């Protein structure tokens, strides 16, 4: 077959064109007319006129189908972000930009099996000139990442369902797909984070920003003032401030080991790398559930945000994980340096992709920070388990993130 394609490229190109442009009914008519062409042309009866009528029908249908070629604009309404594996309900708004009415339309999403599972096609009888119609499509993202919306294929078979006119319409925007992850209770973090939350309730009150009123106090130079008590000031003839209390804030700093062997950089991320990101996403969920501030997220040597004064919202942290890409293991020395340079002072959680001397050095840097820390080491099924792990490091099996104790499920 490859030899024939090489010898007769024009013939095969014409076959592909007719296969793309003709519907099933159009192909049937074309085959019947081709088979009956010779007897009809040689016959002196009215079959020749009947044959000419069918030829004219196909020709006129082709011309009209070309004139009514769909020219549409598209706009999508959907959530901006979704978890990997969750369905996305998308509302497709089609606007007819042709000077003629668009008839007999079929709408379907161009298949991308690596990213999407597409619902059934939608059909439209007609869209008037300068009018807009809306349809619903269900998409299922299968991978983590940030993707442009898949293109839409709009096909018209007007007028007699013999010819097919198709247009590819690209929609603006993108969909952020967060890493798939188990419920945060699946990880052995709940008791540890609950202890941090309990410590916060027992912390000493501070003057400042809470709505819990403590009382009045005479102002002294250098004191932080939130609200003046003008009535007391006028009565006592000296400046008086109102005092409020605030529970001591507790925060978490998340360090993520995104370093992989140099041979794996620039290729499709492995399931093990995705498991590391899933564990980090579950940690972010757990912090949000316990009301703890994620002070800083450090991906390799990149700090988000650059200053720890702002903190990281849950959605911002998950989006950073959705956009994360592997870094070369040769640059791992930058991560301990990022730990030393980090000005964040919260409790530390580190997610490790493997265990070696450099990861051991990283854990030493976390220990030198002086605060409590916890490590999550993601291991594969066939990977030998290290025996010299610090007590703060917990083993999790990839890709299920099931806790392990002594090489067995906890």
N, C-alpha and C positions, 0 to 999 in steps of 0.2 A: 504493500500500500504506500509506503514511503517513496518508492521509486515512481509510482504513478503520480503522486503529489508533486514530485520534482519535475516530471515530464509534462504534466498538464496543470500548471498552477492556476490558469485562468478558469478552467472548468470547475475545479474544486472551490475557487473563490466565489463563482457564480452559484454553486450549490449551497454554500454557506449563506450567501445573501438571501436566496429564496427560502431556505430553512428558517432564517431569522424573520423574514418579512411575511411569509405566508402562514395563515392559520391552518388547522387541520382540514377545515372545509375547503380552503383555497388550494391546498395541496391535492386534495381529492379531485377537485374540478380540473386542476392543471394536468393531472395524470390521465383522467378520462378523456380530456380533449386531445392530449398528445397521442393516446392510443387510437382514438377514433378520427384523427385528422386525415389520414390517407384514404380510408373508405369514404369519408364524407366529401372530400374534395373531388374524388373520381366519380361520385354518384351524380346522376342527372336529376334526381328527385329533390324534394325539399329538405333533405338532411343537411345539405350544404348551407341553406339559410339558417337552419337551427344551430348548426355549428358556429356560424358567424355571429348569431345572437349571443351565444355563451362567451365567445371571444370578446365581444363588445362589453358584456357584463363584467368580465374580469378587468378589462382595460379601464372602463369607467369607474369601477370600484377602486382601482389603484390610483387614479387621478384624484378622486374625491378624498380618499384616505390620506393622500399626500397634502391636499389643501387643508384638511382638518388635523394635521399633525399637532399633537398637544404641545402647547407652550405655556408652562405653568410655573408659578413661584410657590415656594414652600416655606412654612414656618412651623417649628416644633415647640410644643409646650410640654415640659416634663420636669421632674425634680432634677436639680443640678448634680446631685451625688447619690450614690446607692451602694449598698454592700454587695460584694461579689456573690453571685448566686441568687440574688433577689430579683424578682420581676420588676420591670419598669413599664408603667402605663404611659404611653406617649400619645398626645393629641396632635394629629397632623392637619394643618390648615393649608389647603390648596387654593391658590388664587389663579384664575384664568387670565392670562395676559395676551391671549389671542384675540383678534378682531372677530372671530367666529366662535360660536358655542362649541364647547368640547363635549363630545358624545361618547358613550360606550367605553368608559375608562376603567382600567384595572390598576390598582395601586398595590405594590409590594415592595418590601425592603430588600435591597440587594443582599444576598446571603453572604455572611462572613462566619463560617463555622468555627473559627478559632475564638471569636469574640461574642457572637450573638446567636440566640435561638429565636427565630422570627415566628410570629403568629401567622394565621391564615391571611390571604390577600383580601383587600377591600375592593368593592366595586361601586362605581358611580354611574348613574344613568346619564346625567348631563350636568355641566357647570356652565352657567350663562356667562356671557362676555362681561368681564370686570367683576364677576361675582366670586365668592369664596365658599368652600365647603370644608367641613371638618370630619375627620375619621380617627378611629382609635387603633393603635398598634401596640402589641405586647412584645417587649424585648427582654431577653435574659442574658446579661453580660456574664461571660464565663471566665474572665480574667481580670486581675487587678491592673489598674492603670488609668490613664487619662486618654480618652478616645474621642475623635470626631464622630458625629452622628453618621451612621451608614447611609450611603446614597439611596434615594428612592427611585424606583423604576415605574414610570407611568406609561401604560400602553392603551392605545385606542384601536378598536377594530371596526370603527364606523366606515362605510355604511352597511355592508352586508356580511360582516364577520368573515371576510375572505382574506383581507390584507391586515397587517399588523404594523402600526406606527408607534415606536417606543422612544421615550426621552428619559435621560438620567438627570435627576434633579438633586443637587447637593444642598443640604441644610446647614445653616450656620450654627455655631456653638459646639460644645463638647460635654461629655459626661464623665464625671469623676467616679471611678469604681474603687471603693475602699477594699482593703484586704479581707478575704473571708477569715472568720475567726470563731472560735468556740465561745460560749458564754463566759464572762469573766470569772464566774464562780468555779469554772473548770480548772483554773490555775490556782496553785497554792499561795495565793496572795491575800485572800480575804482576811485571815486572822492578822497578818502583818499590817495591812492597811487599816483594819479596824482598831488596832492598837495605836496607830498614829492619830486616828480620829479621836480616840478616847483621851490621849495626851493633850489634844487641843482643848478639850473641854476643861481640863484641869490646869491649863496655863494661866499665868497671872494676867489680870486685866491691864490694859494700857489706856492712856488718855488719847482720845482722837476721834475716830471716824464712825463709831457705832451709834445706834439710836437709843442705847440704854443710858438713861440719864443718871448720873451719880450725885451731882450737887454743884454748888457754886464755890468759887475760890478766888482770892485776890490775885490780880495779875502781877507777875514779876517779869522784869526784862528778860527776853530770850525764850519765854514760854510759847509753845505752839497754841494758837488761838483758832478755834473753830467757830465759836459763837460768843458774842458779848452779851452780858445781861445788863441792858441799859437801865432798866428800872432800879436794880440794886445799885448800879453805878451812881445814878442820880440821888438815891436816898442816902448812900454812905459817903458820897463825894470822893470815891476812889474807884479805879477800874476793876470790874468784876467779870470773870469769865464763867461760862457753863462747862462742866466736865462730863465727858461720856466715857464709857468703857468699851473695850473691844477684846475679844478672845484672841490669843496668839495664833496667827496664821501658820498652818503647816503646808508645806509644798513638797513636790516630788520632782526630781531631775531624772529623765530617762535617757540612758546611753544605749545606742543601738549599733551593734557590730554588723556592718553591711559589707565587710571585706570578704572576697572570694579569691580562689586561685586565679592567677593572671590569665590562664587559658579560658576561663569562664567569663571574662569581661567582654562585653560587646555582643554576647550571644543571648539566646533566650534564657531568662532567669530560671533556675532549677526549682524543683519542689521544695528543696531544703531552704533555699533563700526565701521563698514565699512563706514557709513556716516561721522563719525568724520574724518577718514582717507581721504575720498573724499574731504571734506572741506579743509583739510591741503594741499592736492595735488593741488586744485584750487588756493590756496594762493601762492604756489610755481610758478604756471603758471603765475599768475598775476604779481608777482615780476619780473619774467623773461621778460614779455612783456613790463613792464615799465622801464627796464634796471636797476633795483635795485639789489644790491648784497644781497643774503641771507647769512648773516654773520654767523649764527649758527642755527641749528635745534635741539631742545631739546625734545626728546621723553621720557616723564615721568621724570626720573632723569638722563637719558643718553644724553650727549651733543655730537652732530656731527657737525664739528669735535671737539675734546677735547679742542683745542685752537681756539680762534675766529680770528686768524690772517690770516687763509687760505681762509675761506668762503666755501660755499656749492654750487657745481654746480647743475643745475636743474636736470640732470639725476641722480646724486648721492642722492639728496633729495628724488626723486620719488622712487628710489630703496630702500632707507631706509624705506619708507612707505610700500613698497611691502613686506618687511621682518618683519614688525612690528607685535608684538603679545601683547595681553592684559596683563596688570599687575594688581596685587591685589590692591583693594582700601585701604587695610590696610597700604600700603606703600606710600600713597599719600603725607605724610608729607615730603617725599624726594623732591617733586617738588618745593614747596616754597623755600626749601634750595638750590635747583639748580638755582632758579632765583637769590637768594642772592649771590651765588658763581660765577655766570656767569660773565665773563669779557667782554662780548659783549656789545657794546654801541649803537647799532642801535635801530631803532624804533621797538617796540614790538607788535606782534600779537599772541594772545593765542586762541586756539580752545578748548572749554570746552565740556565735554560729559554730564554733569549735573550740577545742582546748589545746593550748600549747604554751610554750614559755612566754610568748608575748602577751597572751591573754592572762597568764598568771601575773605578769608585770602590771597589766591594767588593773587587775583586782587589788594589787598592792597600792596603786595610786588611789583607788577608791577608799581603801582602808586608811590611807594617810590623810584623807579629807577630814577625818575625825567624827563624822556623823554615821548613823546606821545606814547600811546598804544591803541590797539583795541582788543576787545574780540568777538568771535563768539561762541555762545552757541547753541548746537545742541539739539533740543527737539523732543520728539515723539508726535504723534497726540493725544494720550490719556493722556499725561503728563500735570499736572496743571502748569501754567506759574507762575514764581516768580514775585513778585511785587516790590522787593527791589533791582533790578539790577542797577549797575552803568550805567551812561550815555554812557560809552564807549563800553558796551556789546550789541551786536545785536543778536536777536533770529533768528535761521534758523530751518526750519522744516525738520525732518528726514523722508524718505531718499532723498527727492527731493532737499533739501537745499534751499527751498523757503523762502525768508525773511518774518518775521512776525512783525507786529506792533500792540500792544494791543491784541494779540491773534488771529489776522486775517492777511491774506496775505497782504504784503506791496503794 
